[in-house]
Each structure stands twice: as structure tokens, then as C-alpha cells.
Amino acid sequence: MKLINPYPLRIDEDLMEKLKFIANENSRSVNREIEFAIKKLVKEYEEENNINISEILENEKDKLEV
């Protein structure tokens, strides 16, 4: 997995405390918990919309290279 530059995430203090709690319960760092939640969201979106975003992005990339 290729890592990109960190994204400066601004998040409400109360939400961050809840996220820390959940991350601790799952034996993850806050960063890993955020990544886990985002991956879950993307997977659910792809399933609900019957699409594969990676394929769409690859096709768009291929079009730009022609």
C-alpha cells in the first residue's frame, strides 16, 4: 500500500475523544481507527452503488494518458 502525505484532519474535540475510546477498545491507534472507518465507508459505498472506484479511477487515468 502506497502511503500519501498526511491529511491535516480537523475534528471536533468530543468526537475525537469518542474516536480515541473506540480505537482503544479495538486495540488500534486513532490513525488506524480512522483508516479502518474510511475503508469500511468506501466498501459500503461501492456495494450500495454496485461500482468499483479503483476501476473507475484507473480508467480515467488511462484516458488521460492517451
Residue pairs with C-beta under 8 A, 6 or more apart in sequence:
9 34
11 19
16 30
19 30
19 33
19 34
20 30
22 33
23 29
23 30
23 32
23 33
26 33
26 36
28 36
42 53
45 53
46 52
46 53
